[in-house]
């Protein structure tokens, strides 16, 4: 059995957020963790999982410099976790 995954990668820190100094207002998912963007670690793990078929990354623009064999789409941030989830599901249902 295989499943499709929606990777929630939206969110940008506001100037008063402690992460703002590290991201300069960029996506939290691209924050460096041990030499790689945080989201890259998650994509690698999902890509290696035999039970995962397709991955939709929601919250990052398509030109994000990440690659993973199983990513079928990058969908820009829709403004909230709920809207991001719905956009990811809509894409998978197409």
C-alpha positions in Angstrom: 0.0 0.0 0.0 1.3 3.5 -0.8 0.2 6.9 0.3 0.5 10.4 -0.9 1.9 13.1 1.4 1.2 16.8 1.8 4.3 18.5 3.4 3.2 21.7 5.1 6.1 24.1 4.6 4.4 27.4 4.9 5.1 30.2 7.4 7.3 33.2 7.5 8.4 34.8 10.8 7.3 38.3 11.6 10.0 40.8 12.7 9.1 40.2 16.4 9.5 36.4 16.0 12.8 35.0 17.4 13.4 33.1 14.1 13.3 36.3 12.1 17.0 37.0 12.7 17.9 33.6 11.2 15.5 33.7 8.3 15.3 37.4 7.5 11.6 36.9 6.9 12.1 34.0 4.5 10.3 30.7 4.9 10.8 28.9 8.2 11.0 25.6 6.3 14.3 26.8 4.7 16.0 27.4 8.0 19.4 25.7 8.1 19.6 22.6 10.3 23.0 20.8 10.3 23.9 22.2 6.9 20.7 21.7 5.0 17.3 23.4 5.0 15.0 21.8 7.6 12.5 20.8 4.9 15.2 19.0 2.9 15.6 16.5 5.8 11.9 15.8 5.8 11.8 15.4 2.0 14.8 13.0 2.1 13.0 10.8 4.7 9.7 10.8 2.8 11.5 10.0 -0.5 13.2 7.0 1.1 10.0 5.6 2.5 8.7 2.8 0.2 5.1 3.5 1.3 5.2 7.1 0.1 4.2 7.6 -3.6 3.8 11.3 -4.3 4.7 14.4 -2.2 3.1 17.8 -2.6 5.0 20.6 -0.8 2.7 23.4 0.2 4.0 26.8 1.4 7.1 27.1 -0.9 7.2 28.5 -4.4 7.9 26.2 -7.3 11.3 27.8 -7.8 12.5 26.7 -4.4 15.9 25.1 -4.9 15.0 21.7 -3.5 14.8 18.4 -5.2 13.3 15.0 -4.3 12.3 12.3 -6.6 8.8 11.9 -5.3 7.8 15.6 -5.2 5.1 16.2 -7.8 4.3 19.8 -7.0 5.3 22.9 -5.1 2.3 25.1 -4.2 2.8 28.6 -2.8 1.6 29.5 0.7 -2.1 29.9 0.7 -2.1 32.0 3.9 -3.2 29.5 6.6 -2.5 25.9 7.5 -6.1 25.0 6.6 -5.9 26.6 3.2 -2.5 25.0 2.6 -3.9 21.6 3.4 -6.9 22.1 1.2 -4.7 23.2 -1.7 -2.5 20.2 -1.3 -5.5 17.8 -1.2 -7.0 19.5 -4.3 -3.8 19.0 -6.2 -3.5 15.3 -5.2 -7.2 14.8 -6.3 -6.6 16.2 -9.8 
